[in-house]
Amino acid sequence: MRHACATCRAARHLDLLERVGLTDAAHRPVGGYSSGMRQRLKLAIAIQHEPALLILDEPMALLDEGGRSLVRAVVGEQLKRGVVLWATNDPSELPAERNEIRLPGA
């Protein structure tokens, strides 16, 4: 039974890597990842347990347009099941449909 659980975890991890566009790099050491790939990996880690509240700090930093599209897709999925708290200095990165909280001095 333990083997089946390990197989399920491995399949889940590959699914997460696919969602953030890292399937081809799944067997490479993370130390060899580019900064954008590491940013995508952080996103995969953040969504792995399908949280009700997803907190993102500058999630578009270091990403190319493909990575930015993936973040938008993941955020869209998250908004169907919960809340996204997105910290950024660039309001153009925020989803069009949103509720905003602006902090004084920001």
Secondary structure, DSSP 4 states (H G I P E B T S, - for coil): -HHHHHHHHHHHHHHHHHHTT-GGGTTS-GGG--HHHHHHHHHHHHHTT--SEEEEESTTTT--HHHHHHHHHHHHHHHHHSEEEEE-S-GGGS-SS------TT-
